């Protein structure tokens, strides 16, 4: 069963996100705008002060990461992947990938995250783009992503421990018949022999986060 997490604080979180970010178009994705921050470290420190704890995840929700941008670009350019289908955006961050799926006619979109700020950002970003995306504060990785027809993961292979959890989850989703699409900007822990390359893009990124201004990023299908 999914692990339900702490109840989000939507009013406080939304006010915080509006205060600390700016709504602007995503580079390489002019169809989509997100509430994004300028400085990851400063925002992380601010979230920790706001919550009164040093045990918060990084603010992945406040940036358009290369893997998510690539998957979103692929979805926007290939609407047949999601049109009329139930879609799960796992480790959704800002909800960028889920927003792209909703824009291209997905029947339902659920964006799962383990950070309450991210869930609030997902709702705000969906509203700002005129689409419906259900943000869910839940850990789904011990399951198989059911009932989603399509499982989208923007960038989940950047740490060994995370990859060790996500690969079995994604394989279980494929085993039950789901289509699984992953974006990867050359992370160390993606087992490329398990995937088929669908597209590659040169994605503009925040240099302070990736140590470069552009990342070659591949969209992969599992199986």
N, C-alpha and C positions, 0 to 999 in steps of 0.2 A: 504494500500500500504506500502511496505517496506520503512523505513526511511533511505535514503541515507545519508552517513556521509561525513566528510571532505575528500578531495582528499588526498591520501597518497603521501609521498615523497619517491619513491622507491629507488633512487640512494643513498640519505643520509641514509635512514633506513637500506638498505642492508649493506652499509659500516659500520654503527654502529653495526649491529648484528654480522658481521664477526669479528669486533674488540673485542667485549665484550663476545663472546661465543666461544665454541670449538665444532667441529663436532665429536661426539662419539656415540657408540652404546647405545641403551636404555636398562637399566637393565630389565630383564624378557622378552625383545623383541629383541633378537640378529639379527632379520631380518631387523631392522630399526635403522638408525642413525639420530640424531637430533643435531642441533646447540643449545647447552645448556650452561648455566652459572653456576657458583659455589655458588654465594652469592646473594640471592634475594634482601636483603635490600640495599646492595651496588649498585646493578644494578638499582634498582628503583630510588635511589638518582641520579645516573648518567643519567638516562633517563630524569628526571625532569630538571637537569642542561642543558642537550642537547636541550630540547625543550623550556627552559626558563619559565617553569610553574610548579606549585606544584599540578596541577589538572589532573594528568595522572593516568590511572588504573595501578595496579600492573603488573609486567612483567610476566604474566601467560605464555606467549609464549616461555619463556626461560627455562622451566622445563617440565619434564614428570610427570604429576600429576597422582596419583593412579587411579582415575576413568577413565581417558583416557587410561592409560596403560592396565587396565582390559578390556575395550571395544576393544582396538586394538588387544589384545591377543585373545579375543573371535572371532573377525572378521578373524584374520589370521588362526585360527583353524577351522572356519566354513565358508569357502568361498562361500557356497551356499546362504548365507545371502545377499551378495552384488553382486555376479557375474552377469554381464549383466544388472545391474540396475542403476538407477540414485540415487545418494547418497548425502545427506546433512549432513555435520559435523557442528553442531551448537555450538556457543561459543567455537570455534575450538582451541584457544590458539596457540600452535606450529604447528597445523595441523596433529598431530600424528595419530589421528583416521582416518582422510581422507587419509593419506598416506597408512595406512593399507588396507583401502577399495580399493584404486587404485591398490595396489600390488595383491589383490585377485580378480581383474577382473571387478571392477565396470565399467559400461559404461561411466558415468561421475561422478565426485566428485566436489562438491562445498563446500568450507570451509568458513563459515561466522563468522566475528569478528567485534568488534567495536573499535579496537585498530589498528592504522596504522602500528605500529611495528609488531604486530601479523600477519597482512596480508603479510608484507614483509618476515617475518620468514616462513610463510606457503609456499610461492613460493620457497624460498631458500631450505627448507627442502624437498619439493617435488622433486626439481631438484637433490638434493644430493642423493635421493633414486631412481632416474631414472623413476619417474612417473609424471603424469599430475594431478594437483589439482588446481582448480580455487579458489584463495583467493578473498573474497569479503568483502569490507569494508561497511557493511550494518547491520542494526538492523532488523531482520526478525520476531521478537517474537510476533508482533501483528498479524501475518498471520497464515498460517497453514503448511508452509514448502513446498508447491507445487512448482514445480511438482515432487519433490523427491519421489521415491518409498520407500526409507529407510532413516530415520532420526536418526542420532547417536549423543548422548550428553555425553561427557566424565565425567563431574562433575559440575552439575548446581544447586545443592540443598544445598549449603553451607551457604546461607544467606536467611532469611525469605522473604525479598523483592524480591530477585531474584527467589526464588521458586514460589512466588505468580504470577510472570510473566510467568515462564517457564512451569508450569504444565498446564495451559489452552492452551498454544501453542502446547505442545505435545499431549494433548487430541484432539485438532482440527486436528492434523496430523493423528492420529489414526482414527478419525471419517471419514476422506476422503479416508481411505484405506491404509495409509502408515504403515510400520513396524517401531516402535519406540523402540530403545535400549538405555539404560542409564547405566552409570557406577557410583557406589556409594561406597565410603570407610567409610560408617557409619555416613554420615552427618545428622544433626538434623532435616532437613526440608523435607526429602524425605517421601512422604506418602506411606509407603510400602504396605498398603492394596490395592492400585491401581495397583500394579505391580506383575509380576510373575518372580521368580528367575530362571535364566538360568545357572549361573556358579558362583563360588566364587574362588578367588585366593589370595594368600599371596604375595603382591606386594612390592618389595623393593622401598623405597622412600627416599627423602632427609630429614634427621632427623631434620634439622633446620626449615623445612617448616611444618612438621607434628608431631613433638615431639616424633617420634619413627622411627625406621629403617625399619619396615615392617608394612603394613596396610592390614588387611583382607578386600578385596574389592569385591563387588557383581556386577554382570552384570544382569540387570533387563530388562524385556520386559513389556511395558505398555499395559494394557488391557488383 
